[in-house]
Amino acid sequence: MEELKKFNTAKLISFAVGFFGLQFAWQMRIILSGPVTENLGASPFIFGLIWLAGPFTGMVVQPLIGALSDKTKCAFGRRRPYLLGGALLSALALIALPNSEIITNWLGAHLHVTLPALAALFFAAVMIWILDACVNIAQGPYRALVPDVVPQEQHSIANSYISLAIGLGSVIAAATAPFLKWAFNYQMSIPAQFIMAALAFTLGMAWTCIFIKERKYTQENEGQTEEKFDFFRSLKDFFALSPEVGKICLMQFFTWIGNMCMMIYFTQYAVHTVFQVPDLSGMAETAKAAYDSLVLAGTNFSSVCFAIFNFVCFIVAIPIGILAGKYGNKKVHIISMLSMALAFVGMAFAFDKTAVAILMGLSGIGWASICALPFAMLSKYIKPGTEGSVMGIFNIFIAGPQVFVCTLVSWIINKCVFETGAGINYHWEYTFLIGAVCLVLASVIAAKIKEQD
């Protein structure tokens, strides 16, 4: 392979622009999928099951696509076809998701059939599954680009630029609708926000695909790509890289249980716990209408909190990369995760809006580290030519924990019901206590990792 050239600041930014678009789209899905599906009749447990789209597609799609991208040979590159293809397919799902009821009504009318009442919810769930699959199609090969095209001594800073892009993309995605409401008294509709996300994802990925060129491989390496992909052999080879790889994976497992306890349920927590809106899934349409303004206020508050959360991620992403280069990835990552755990404990007991917003900002430090340092730790063990399959397998330990969060945690919340004067509600705050415990466990495991120089 030709020698990798050091990235300057402009090239690092161009490298990260695609992830800005990816996270923009993902943030819209995080914030708005709850209100969309609850309005269509999803209970907390059904909402959790719909969220299984992410982990299942992550465990299946990313390892497969990662391995395929290792073996792909075309003029456009190994990784870039998946980056752009995933973005384009995601855009279609993003546009269709908030219009599920309109689309199913149109289909019923044109097919001259009466569709069941939950047809729109089923269609929305399918769109979420397609969206998550396509995000994974883009995300795995994107992470593989770091060891592919960036010199090893810049892996931490390159992953920190990805964290910066994640933070900035999420801030703009989350803050746009609340800002327009605050500045111009204009409430951006949910379908319009999803269209905005579709454009950001497509244009961001197109930018990175145009301005980041993949390196060429020698004939010897090209011959290696002809081998048939064997998942179990790749999994065995993955853990044979180093004993520390298993520890990194176990750390990721508990990290992402903790992280997704917040990501999946925060909007519902904001609407139902902070703004005290009762459960709407079983209410008649006329009863739901009485809570429209409170649901909107809670959703906007969630967007503001996610904007603060990701703004902090944006601010600290590069400093975390610099500190990791100076003091080691492990030490910086442990401190960051413990700060996130502390914030989660606070949110489990403090429902004041200002306190919740401040605590979300504190947890953004952990998010910046989660988005960068575990990947930098793992990249030191990757053999050239296997970047896609390694990152795909590593994603199992990000996606797999989410199954736990989407099933057991949602079941716990569904059982923790209480009566209010206006109807039933759920203890959504319990998810933060579960998340905090898992982040502390991840920190303990991280302390046992011996970092490779």
C-alpha positions, -999 to +999 in steps of 0.1 A: +000+000+000+011+035-006+022+055+025-006+073+043-002+110+043-010+130+074-044+148+074-045+185+079-074+203+096-093+209+064-091+172+054-101+161+089-132+183+086-140+169+051-136+134+065-161+141+093-188+159+073-205+127+063-208+117+099-224+151+106-252+141+081-255+106+095-259+119+131-283+146+120-306+119+106-301+096+136-308+125+161-342+131+144-350+094+147-340+095+184-361+126+193-391+121+172-398+084+168-413+082+203-440+109+196-447+095+161-452+059+173-471+067+205-495+088+185-501+057+164-509+036+195-475+023+207-472+015+245-438+017+262-432-020+256-442-018+219-420+013+216-391-007+230-397-035+205-397-011+176-364+002+188-350-034+184-345-023+148-312-006+157-295-035+175-308-063+152-297-045+121-265-035+137-256-070+147-264-084+113-259-056+088-226-040+101-205-072+102-218-083+068-214-049+051-181-044+068-168-077+054-183-069+020-167-035+019-133-051+027-138-071-005-154-045-027-134-034-058-148-006-079-137+027-093-156+046-066-138+028-038-143+001-012-162+021+015-178+050-004-205+030-023-219+019+011-216+054+026-236+070-002-260+041-008-269+039+029-276+077+029-298+076-001-319+047+011-321+063+046-334+095+031-364+077+016-373+061+050-369+094+068-394+110+044-419+082+047-418+076+085-437+107+097-463+102+069-471+066+078-508+072+084-512+092+052-494+065+032-514+036+047-547+055+042-537+061+005-528+025+000-561+013+015-581+037-007-563+027-039-563-010-031-600-008-021-593-026+012-599-017+048-566-018+066-564-027+103-562+001+128-526-005+136-515-006+099-499+029+102-480+018+133-467-013+115-457+008+085-439+032+108-421+003+124-410-010+090-397+024+081-377+026+113-362-008+106-352+002+071-338+035+084-317+017+110-305-009+086-294+018+061-277+039+088-257+007+097-249+002+060-232+036+060-218+036+096-196+004+096-176+012+064-173+048+076-156+038+108-134+015+087-122+045+068-102+057+098-076+029+098-080+027+060-069+063+051-057+080+083-021+074+097-021+055+130-008+084+150-038+104+140-065+078+148-075+094+181-078+129+166-097+115+136-122+098+158-124+130+178-133+149+147-161+123+142-172+130+177-172+167+169-193+160+138-217+139+158-220+166+184-225+194+158-249+174+137-270+165+167-270+201+180-283+215+148-308+187+143-322+190+178-321+228+181-336+239+147-373+234+156-371+250+191-350+279+177-375+286+150-403+285+176-384+308+199-370+333+174-399+335+148-428+318+166-428+292+138-434+256+148-416+233+123-437+202+116-424+167+123-424+158+086-404+189+077-378+180+103-375+145+088-371+160+053-343+183+067-326+152+081-328+133+048-311+162+030-284+166+056-276+129+055-274+127+017-254+159+012-230+152+040-222+118+028-218+131-008-193+157+005-171+131+022-173+107-007-161+134-031-133+149-011-118+118+007-100+094-016-094+058-007-059+044-010-050+018-036-040-017-027-013-040-041-020-071-061-012-092-030-039-075-010-064-076-039-059-114-040-068-116-004-102-100-010-112-130-031-115-152+000-151-161+010-164-144+040-168-167+070-184-149+100-173-174+127-138-175+114-137-137+113-151-136+149-124-160+160-097-140+143-111-108+159-107-121+194-073-135+185-060-100+178-052-095+215-065-104+250-073-067+254-098-068+225-122-089+246-119-064+275-126-035+251-157-053+238-170-060+273-165-024+282-185-014+251-212-038+260-220-022+294-212+013+280-239+010+254-265-004+278-260+027+299-259+051+270-290+037+252-310+039+284-309+076+279-310+078+241-340+056+237-362+069+265-352+105+271-380+121+250-406+100+267-391+109+301-393+146+291-429+144+280-443+121+307-421+127+337-408+163+334-440+177+318-463+151+336-483+141+305-502+109+312-498+079+288-516+087+256-513+053+238-548+041+249-566+074+248-593+084+223-583+110+197-604+137+214-587+131+248-552+131+232-559+165+216-562+181+251-525+173+256-512+184+223-496+216+236-479+198+265-466+170+243-452+197+219-436+215+248-421+183+262-408+173+228-392+207+222-377+205+257-362+172+248-348+187+216-332+215+236-317+190+261-303+169+233-289+201+217-272+209+250-260+173+253-245+173+219-232+209+221-210+198+250-199+168+230-190+192+201-170+215+225-151+188+243-145+163+213-112+177+202-099+184+237-107+148+246-087+136+216-057+158+227-059+147+263-062+110+252-030+115+232-012+129+262-026+108+291-039+077+273-073+067+259-082+046+290-078+073+317-097+099+298-125+075+289-130+063+325-134+099+338-158+107+309-180+077+316-182+084+353-193+119+346-221+106+325-231+081+353-232+109+378-255+129+355-279+099+350-282+096+388-291+132+390-318+129+363-334+099+381-342+122+411-343+158+398-372+166+375-367+204+375-362+216+339-331+236+345-315+208+365-323+182+338-308+205+311-276+210+331-273+173+338-277+165+301-249+188+294-227+170+319-235+136+302-224+151+269-187+147+281-193+110+283-209+109+248-179+127+232-156+100+247-179+071+237-180+083+201-142+083+198-119+066+223-131+030+222-126+030+185-092+045+189-083+018+215-094-009+191-078+005+160-044-002+173-050-040+169-065-040+134-046-057+106-045-039+072-072-052+049-096-063+077-108-028+088-144-033+077-150-067+092-133-058+125-154-026+129-185-046+119-179-072+145-171-046+171-205-030+164-221-062+178-210-050+212-227-017+205-259-031+190-262-062+211-266-043+244-295-024+229-316-056+227-314-056+265-325-020+267-353-024+242-367-055+258-360-059+295-357-022+303-389-013+284-406-043+302-395-029+336-409+006+327-441-010+314-446-027+348-437+004+368-471+021+362-489+045+386-522+063+386-525+101+381-556+123+382-556+123+344-548+086+338-519+062+341-482+071+338-449+053+339-417+057+359-395+066+329-368+079+353-359+044+364-341+039+331-314+064+342-306+044+373-301+012+352-279+033+328-257+047+356-250+012+371-239-001+337-216+029+330-199+024+364-194-013+354-179-002+321-155+021+339-143-008+361-137-030+331-119-002+313-095+002+342-083-034+336-074-028+299-037-027+291-033-001+263-010-008+234+014+020+227 
